[in-house]
Amino acid sequence: QRPVILPGHFEIEMKTPDASALVIIDGQDMIEITENDTVNIKLAGSGAHLIHRKEFNYFDVLKEKLGWGN
């Protein structure tokens, strides 16, 4: 499975055709949904301030996670 990058204005709606399914968020949080549930994904209305080490390079992390240049 490969990550997908979409423009910020995109909204994604997901439903499962099965009786139940698992939604895993960032490989950590797991939520069970049923055939009547809908999952909507969109850009948050507010941002988050993150603290990183001085050596941190966002683009190096992105390159590694997306498998670019490998």
Backbone torsions as a table, in degrees:
resi	resn	phi	psi	omega
1	GLN	NA	138.6	-179.8
2	ARG	-117.3	145.2	176.1
3	PRO	-64.6	156.8	177.9
4	VAL	-123.2	136.1	176.0
5	ILE	-112.7	126.1	-178.9
6	LEU	-123.8	156.5	175.1
7	PRO	-60.0	152.6	-176.2
8	GLY	-61.5	-23.8	-177.8
9	HIS	-84.5	-7.4	179.9
10	PHE	-69.6	143.9	171.7
11	GLU	-125.4	138.7	-178.2
12	ILE	-116.6	133.2	175.5
13	GLU	-120.9	129.2	-179.2
14	MET	-125.3	140.7	173.0
15	LYS	-134.7	151.2	177.8
16	THR	-103.3	137.5	175.3
17	PRO	-80.2	-8.7	-178.0
18	ASP	-90.6	170.0	178.8
19	ALA	-64.5	-33.2	176.5
20	SER	-156.4	159.9	178.5
21	ALA	-153.3	162.2	177.1
22	LEU	-107.7	134.2	172.9
23	VAL	-107.6	122.7	-179.9
24	ILE	-112.1	124.5	-175.1
25	ILE	-106.8	120.3	179.7
26	ASP	53.8	29.1	178.8
27	GLY	67.7	12.6	-175.2
28	GLN	-124.5	-61.0	-177.0
29	ASP	-83.8	135.0	-179.0
30	MET	-123.8	128.6	-178.8
31	ILE	-129.0	132.1	176.2
32	GLU	-89.7	131.9	175.8
33	ILE	-119.1	156.2	178.8
34	THR	-112.8	177.7	-175.9
35	GLU	-63.6	-16.7	178.9
36	ASN	-93.5	-5.8	-177.6
37	ASP	-88.0	152.6	175.0
38	THR	-126.9	135.8	176.3
39	VAL	-109.7	122.1	178.2
40	ASN	-111.6	131.8	179.6
41	ILE	-121.4	125.6	177.8
42	LYS	-153.1	166.6	179.4
43	LEU	-64.7	136.8	179.2
44	ALA	-67.5	153.3	179.8
45	GLY	-74.1	-16.6	179.4
46	SER	-134.7	158.1	-179.2
47	GLY	-92.0	177.7	177.6
48	ALA	-127.9	139.4	176.4
49	HIS	-94.1	124.5	-178.2
50	LEU	-113.2	147.2	176.9
51	ILE	-109.1	129.7	-179.8
52	HIS	-130.5	159.8	172.1
53	ARG	-63.2	157.3	-178.6
54	LYS	-60.2	-33.5	-177.9
55	GLU	-77.5	-9.2	-175.6
56	PHE	-61.9	132.7	176.5
57	ASN	-128.4	109.5	-177.5
58	TYR	-53.9	-41.2	-175.5
59	PHE	-71.1	-31.1	173.9
60	ASP	-66.0	-41.6	178.1
61	VAL	-64.1	-45.7	179.1
62	LEU	-60.3	-44.3	179.2
63	LYS	-59.5	-43.4	179.9
64	GLU	-67.0	-46.0	-177.4
65	LYS	-66.9	-33.3	-179.3
66	LEU	-88.3	-5.7	178.8
67	GLY	71.7	27.5	179.6
68	TRP	-81.0	138.1	176.1
69	GLY	78.1	12.7	179.2
70	ASN	-97.5	NA	NA
